[in-house]
Structures are given as C-alpha cells and as structure tokens.
C-alpha cells in the first residue's frame, strides 16, 4: 500500500492540490492542469514549466513579498492583448479543523476549496491591481484580504536542486 493511502486510512487529512486554472498568465492563455498525489512536471525549454511553478508560488509561497505579487506587464498573456490574469487553485480533501475554521463558508460539501489570484490592467492608463479570492467553486469566489491563509496551510517553498537521482 502506498504512503498516501496509508495516511488516509489512519485518518490523517492531506490537503491536496487537485488542479490549477491559468487564464491570461504569461504563456498560458487558458489552461487547466490536473495534479495527482505525485506529479512530475517535465518538458522542453520555453513551454511554461517555470511559469506554472511561479503561478503556484504566487498563491502558496509566503516568502514572496507584496511587491513580488504586484503584476507586471510581462505577467499578462504574451501572445494576445489581454488585461486580466486568473490563477485558481483547487484543493481537495479539505478536512483539517484549522483550515476549515479559517475558511468558514468557503469549503464545499465535498471538501473542496478554491483559492484565486486575480489581476487586471487598465487598458488606458496601464494601472495594474490584484486581489485574492476563495470559495466553494470557481463560480462562487469572494474576495479575501491578502494571503492570511498561508499561516493556516503552513507551506514552504523548496527550490529545486535538480538532483534527478533523488
């Protein structure tokens, strides 16, 4: 039996990232990427691996400063004139009491939680702004204040050391 199933049987709740929706972000015009408990991201150069990881970091890496979260012109879709960015993470198996209490009313009956980063650029002035949202579904997102949820999720970004044999 794999460790993931073993933990579930013992009643350990594992909050899992199920998917990410990328709309208008860098080289992603519109994409949905699904994850499994073990997902490997591979591909040739210049196809968006680093952009995908940076999108995850925007929502999950507490070491990013507020200035890092401000959208730049290069964050908007590169191949068409667009003025909106959406990065939406779907979490499944949201059952930990601490997470549930911090996201009251934002977790679905099937224990799903969506957290989003949304940015826009005024086409006339070029002014850029961003905010975060959370909710039970992609269609039921409400604005939240900042990334307070990072304390609850207790995540840490670990940069790759490219040791493929490990």
N, C-alpha and C positions, 0 to 999 in steps of 0.2 A: 504494500500500500504506500502511495506517495505521502510526503510530509503534509501537503496541503489537505488531503482527505483526512489524515490522522488528526490534524488540529481541529477540523470541523467536528469530527466525532467526539473529541474531548470537550467540545463546547467553547473553544477559543474562536472568537469572532475576528475574521480577517476582512477588513475593509479593502475591497479590490477595485482597481480602475478597470472598468469594462470597455470603455471606448472614449475617443476624443473626436469632436467635430471641429474642423478648422475651416473657417469661411473668411476669405479675403486676407489671409495671413501669409505674407511673404510669397512663397511659390505655390501656396495652396489656395486655389480659387474656391473650391468646395470639396471637402474630403471628410469621410468618416473612417476612422481607423479603429478596428476592434482589437482588444487585448485578451490574452489568456493568462492563467496564473504564471506562466513562464513565456515571455515573448522576447524574441530576438529581433533587433532592427538591423538589417543589412541591406546593402545596395551600392551601386556605383557612385562615383563622385557627382556632386551637384544635382541630387534628386530630392533633397529635403530632409535627410536624416537629422542633421543638426537643427534645422528649423522646427521639426517635430519635437525634439528634446527641449528646445528653448520654449516652445509653447507650453509644455508640461511644467517647465521651471517657473514660468510666469504665474501659474496658479499654485504651485506647490513648494517652491524654493524660498524659504524665509530669509536666505542670505541675500536675495535681490533687494536693493533699496527702492524707495519710492521713485527715485529718478530713473532706475532701470525699468520701471513699469510704464513710464510715460512712452506712448507710441512715437516712433519716428517715421518719417516718410518712407523709409526702406522697409518698415514693418507691414505696410499696406501692399496688397497683391501687386506683384511686379509686372504682370503682363497685360493688365487692363486698368483703366482709370476707375478706381474704387475708393470709397471713403469710409468703409466700415470693416471692422475686424470683429470676428467672434471666435472665441476658443471656449469650447464647452466640454467639460469632463463629466462622464457618467460613472458614479460609484455604485457598486452593488454590495450586498451583504452588510448594509449599514445597520448594525445592531448594538454596537458598544454604547453603554449608557451615557458616557461622557459626550460622545459625538451626537447621539440622539437628543440629549438635553440642550446642546448648543445649537442645534438646527431644528428646534421645535417647529412643527408645522411645515417643514420643508423636505421631509422624507416620506416617500410614498408607502402605501400599504405593503408593497412588495420589497421594502427596504432598499429603495433606490434614492440616490441623491445626485443632483446636477449642480455643478459649480461652474460659473462662466466669467470670463474676462471679455468685456466689450469695449471697443474703442471706436472713435469716429474722428473724421477730419472735415472741417468746414471747407467746401469746395471754393468759396470766395476768399476767405481770409487765411486758410491753411491752418487755423487753430485746431489743435488736437486735444481730445479729452478721453478719459477712460473711467470705467467703474466695474464693480464686481456684482454678480448676482448668484442666487442659489434658489433651488426649488425642487419640487417633486418630479418635474418633467421638463423637457426643453420648452414646452409651451406654457409652463407655469413657473417662470423665474421672476423673483423680486430682487430689487437692488439691496445689497448689503453694504455695510460700512467696512471698507478695506478688506484685509486678509486676516481678520481675527481668528478665523477657523484654523490657521496653521498651528496655533498652540494646541488645539484640540486634536488635530490629526497627528501631531508630533512626528513630522517627516524631516529627513535630512537629505540634501542632495549630495551625492558622492560622485565626483568626476571620474571618468573612465581612466584607467591606467593602460588600456589597450593590451592587457595580458590575456590573450585569447586562450591560452592553455589552462587558465584558472577557470 
